[in-house]
Amino acid sequence: MGRISVEHVSAAWRKVLAMERSEKLSLADEIYVKQPNLLASCLVQTRLGADEPTVEFLLDILFVCYCAMTESGYEWLPITEAEQDRQLQRMVGAVRFSEELEDPIAADAARAQYVTSHPEQPLLAFVMAQHAEWLRDLASRNAEKESDKFVMMASINLVNCIAHTQARRP
């Protein structure tokens, strides 16, 4: 059972949409103090070729994730770099497994099982919906880049780290 509900994600999304740039900078400062590795995983994307609007897209996802965490009433332990690496390896393994299945029906079932068994389904659904919208926009402008895959991996990894890190009620 997840700790972050659809209502938490929705409230977080509305909150982030209403934020001015200065409020987002303040939120980034708060994240830097409480979850610095999550912030770093977004900012490092420039080294992988992501441009400023792409990093802003990823930061907005982080802001929603973080606000949803806050909305939930739980307090997460700091997510370490080692945990980020562990979750990234798990995700890559799950993707490889589904891609290596020769039967397309079995591959689809493996991907569906990943989603339906995810501990934080509302947060994952939000991120996947954001990806779909972002990718449609990139395709319409013929603006896809190789670095886009790293941005998508980073955002899903944010969700996986949140889902698999201990949290407690204060």
C-alpha positions as CSV (number, residue, x, y, z in Angstrom):
1,M,0.0,0.0,0.0
2,G,1.4,3.3,-1.0
3,R,1.9,6.3,1.2
4,I,1.1,8.9,-1.5
5,S,-2.5,9.0,-2.7
6,V,-4.1,10.4,-5.9
7,E,-5.3,13.3,-3.8
8,H,-1.8,14.0,-2.5
9,V,-0.4,14.0,-6.1
10,S,-3.2,16.2,-7.3
11,A,-2.8,18.8,-4.5
12,A,1.0,18.8,-5.1
13,W,0.5,19.3,-8.9
14,R,-1.9,22.2,-8.3
15,K,0.6,23.7,-5.8
16,V,3.5,23.5,-8.2
17,L,1.5,24.9,-11.1
18,A,0.6,28.0,-9.0
19,M,4.2,28.7,-7.9
20,E,6.2,31.7,-9.1
21,R,9.8,31.2,-10.0
22,S,10.9,32.5,-6.6
23,E,8.7,30.0,-4.8
24,K,10.2,27.2,-6.9
25,L,13.7,28.4,-6.0
26,S,12.7,28.3,-2.3
27,L,11.4,24.8,-2.7
28,A,14.6,23.8,-4.4
29,D,16.5,25.1,-1.4
30,E,14.3,23.1,0.9
31,I,14.8,19.9,-1.2
32,Y,18.6,20.6,-1.2
33,V,18.5,20.4,2.6
34,K,16.1,17.4,3.0
35,Q,16.7,15.4,-0.2
36,P,19.9,16.7,-1.8
37,N,20.5,13.6,-3.9
38,L,17.1,13.8,-5.5
39,L,17.9,17.4,-6.5
40,A,21.4,16.5,-7.8
41,S,19.9,13.7,-10.0
42,C,17.9,16.4,-11.8
43,L,20.6,19.0,-12.0
44,V,23.2,16.6,-13.4
45,Q,21.1,16.1,-16.5
46,T,22.9,19.1,-18.1
47,R,26.1,17.0,-18.2
48,L,24.1,14.4,-20.1
49,G,23.1,16.9,-22.8
50,A,19.7,18.1,-21.4
51,D,18.9,21.8,-22.1
52,E,17.5,24.2,-19.6
53,P,13.8,23.7,-20.5
54,T,14.3,19.9,-20.2
55,V,15.9,20.3,-16.8
56,E,13.0,22.6,-15.7
57,F,10.6,19.9,-16.9
58,L,12.4,17.3,-14.7
59,L,12.6,19.8,-11.7
60,D,8.8,20.3,-11.9
61,I,8.4,16.6,-11.6
62,L,10.7,16.6,-8.6
63,F,8.8,19.5,-7.1
64,V,5.5,17.6,-7.5
65,C,7.0,14.4,-6.1
66,Y,8.4,16.3,-3.1
67,C,5.2,18.2,-2.4
68,A,3.2,15.0,-2.7
69,M,5.6,13.5,-0.1
70,T,4.9,16.4,2.1
71,E,1.1,16.2,1.5
72,S,1.1,12.6,2.6
73,G,2.1,13.5,6.1
74,Y,5.1,11.1,6.0
75,E,8.7,12.1,6.5
76,W,11.2,10.3,4.3
77,L,14.7,9.3,5.3
78,P,17.3,11.1,3.1
79,I,17.5,9.1,-0.2
80,T,21.2,8.2,-0.7
81,E,23.2,8.0,-3.9
82,A,23.5,4.2,-3.2
83,E,19.7,3.9,-3.1
84,Q,19.4,5.8,-6.3
85,D,21.9,3.5,-8.0
86,R,20.1,0.4,-6.6
87,Q,16.7,1.6,-7.8
88,L,18.2,2.5,-11.2
89,Q,19.6,-1.0,-11.6
90,R,16.3,-2.5,-10.6
91,M,14.4,-0.4,-13.2
92,V,17.0,-1.3,-15.9
93,G,16.7,-5.0,-15.0
94,A,12.9,-4.8,-15.3
95,V,13.0,-3.1,-18.7
96,R,15.6,-5.5,-20.0
97,F,13.6,-8.5,-18.8
98,S,10.5,-7.3,-20.6
99,E,12.4,-6.4,-23.8
100,E,14.1,-9.8,-23.9
101,L,10.8,-11.7,-23.9
102,E,10.1,-13.0,-27.3
103,D,6.4,-13.2,-26.9
104,P,4.9,-9.6,-27.1
105,I,2.0,-10.6,-24.9
106,A,4.3,-11.8,-22.2
107,A,6.4,-8.6,-22.6
108,D,3.3,-6.5,-22.2
109,A,2.2,-8.5,-19.2
110,A,5.6,-8.0,-17.6
111,R,5.4,-4.3,-18.0
112,A,1.8,-4.2,-16.7
113,Q,2.9,-6.2,-13.7
114,Y,5.7,-3.6,-13.0
115,V,3.1,-0.8,-13.0
116,T,0.3,-2.6,-11.1
117,S,2.7,-3.8,-8.4
118,H,4.4,-0.5,-7.9
119,P,4.1,0.8,-4.3
120,E,3.4,4.4,-5.4
121,Q,1.1,4.0,-8.3
122,P,-0.5,7.5,-8.2
123,L,3.0,9.1,-8.3
124,L,4.2,6.7,-11.1
125,A,1.0,7.5,-13.1
126,F,1.6,11.2,-12.7
127,V,5.2,10.9,-14.0
128,M,4.1,8.7,-16.9
129,A,1.4,11.1,-17.9
130,Q,3.9,14.0,-17.8
131,H,6.3,11.9,-20.0
132,A,3.5,11.3,-22.6
133,E,2.7,15.0,-22.8
134,W,6.3,16.0,-22.9
135,L,7.2,13.5,-25.6
136,R,4.2,14.5,-27.7
137,D,5.3,18.1,-27.5
138,L,8.9,17.2,-28.5
139,A,7.7,15.1,-31.4
140,S,5.4,17.9,-32.7
141,R,8.4,20.2,-32.7
142,N,10.8,17.5,-34.0
143,A,13.0,18.3,-31.0
144,E,13.8,14.9,-29.6
145,K,17.3,14.4,-28.3
146,E,19.4,11.4,-27.1
147,S,19.5,12.9,-23.6
148,D,15.6,12.7,-23.3
149,K,15.9,9.0,-22.3
150,F,18.1,10.0,-19.3
151,V,15.6,12.5,-18.2
152,M,12.8,9.9,-18.3
153,M,14.9,7.4,-16.5
154,A,15.8,10.0,-13.8
155,S,12.1,10.9,-13.2
156,I,11.0,7.3,-12.9
157,N,14.0,6.7,-10.6
158,L,12.7,9.6,-8.4
159,V,9.4,7.7,-8.0
160,N,11.1,4.4,-7.4
161,C,13.4,5.9,-4.7
162,I,10.5,7.5,-3.0
163,A,8.5,4.2,-3.2
164,H,11.3,2.1,-1.7
165,T,12.7,4.4,1.0
166,Q,11.5,4.3,4.6
167,A,9.2,7.0,5.8
168,R,7.5,7.6,9.1
169,R,4.8,9.7,10.4
170,P,6.3,12.6,12.5
